[in-house]
Amino acid sequence: MSDQPIVHELPVRVYYEDTDAGGVVYHASYIRFAERGRTEMLRDHGIVHAQMLKETGIGFVVAALKADYRQPAQLDDLLTVRSWIARIGGASMDMAQHIYRNNDLIAELTITLVCIDQNLKAVRLPANVRALAGAAP
């Protein structure tokens, strides 16, 4: 088990639809960028949401979200979403996500995800997710 988390990077271009009337990225767009980053991080490691739901009947829900906006992004900026698992629990995990423009940190998000079954009950995180976090199955 490594002390260093696996960090995933996803480039994201800011489109017109991501901005407000002033051409600045709308605050909820950062949450969408983070969602894409989390999804692609898991997908790159063989954890596909639709497949997991179909095969095991479990999925993830967002239980908490904290976002700190440091600098505004604007139309046509190229951003990088860096994602990693910051904490792993029995049925939940915290994902840390930083969004950069060039090397400038512009937004910092922490999202708590809970693994649930089809009855919306919390269940233990799957072994492949725990392994990605460097935790014991």
N, C-alpha and C positions, 0 to 999 in steps of 0.2 A: 504494500500500500504506500503510495507516494504522498508526501506532504503538500505537493503542489497540485492544485485543482486542474482539471482539463478545461482549458478556455477555448471556446468556440467563437469564431468571428464571422459575421455576416455583413456584407456591404449592402446598404440601402440608399437608394436615390430618393430625394424629396420631390414628390410630384405635386402638381397644382392641387389635387384633391386632399393633400396632407396639410394644406395651409389654411389660415384664416383670411379674412378680407384684406389684411395688411401684408399678406405674403409671408408671414411668419408661421412656422410649424405650430399647428393647433395642439394643445397639451395632450389630448387623447391620442393623437397620432404616435406619440412616443410609446404609448402602451401597445399599440398595434405593432410598431417596430420591434418591441421587446418580445411580443408573442411570436413573431416570425423567427426571431433569434432563438428562442427556447425550442420551438418546434423543429427548426433545422438542426440544432445541436443534438436533440434526441434522435432525429431521423438519421443523421450522419453516423450514429452509433447503433443503428438497427432497431430503434424504438419508434414505431410509426403509430400515431394515435388511433387511426381507423382500424388498423390491423390488431392492435392490442385490445380495443373495445370488442371487435368481432370474435377474436380467439379466446379472450379471457373474461370478457364482460366487465373490465375495469377501465377507468379513465381518470383524468385529473380535473380538479376544479380549483379556481383561485379562491383562497380563503382570506388573503390579505395582500395589500399592495401599498408600497411606499415609494413615492417618486420625488426626487429633488431635481429641479430644473435649474441649471447653472448659467447657461447661455442659450440664446435662441438660435435655431437653425432656420434656414430660409429656402425658398423655392430653388430647386436644382442642386442643392448641396449634396455631396456624397458623404454619407455617414457610415460608421462602422459600429455594429452592435456586438459587444463582447459579453458572452454569457458563461456562467459556471455555477456549479452547485456549491453553495456556501455552507449549507447545513443539511444533514440528513437525519430524519427521525424514523419512527416505526411506520407511520402512515403518511408522513408529510416531509417536505423538503423546502428549503429556501433557495431560490435562484437569485444570484446577484447578476445584474446586468448594467453595464456602462455603455453609454452611447457617446461616440467621439466624432468630431469633425476634424480631420487631419489628426493631430495629436492632442487636441483640446477636448477635455471631458466636458460634455454639454448637458448630460442627464445621467442620473444614477437611480436605478430602480432596484427594489428588493421585492420579490414576489414569493409568497408562501403558497405552495401547491399541496393539495391533499388528494390522495388516491382514494377513489370511491368505487363501490360496486354498483350494479344496476338498481339496487334498492336505496342508493344514495347514502350508504353507510361507509364510514372510513374503513379501509383495509390496508394491510401491510404493503409497502412498496414492493414491486416485483424485483427479483434478484438482479435482473439486467440493469435496472435503474440504480439499485444499491451499488452494483459493481462500478458503474460509471462514476459514482461519487467516491469510490474507493472504500466503501463500507462493506462489512461482512454481510453475506446473504442472510 
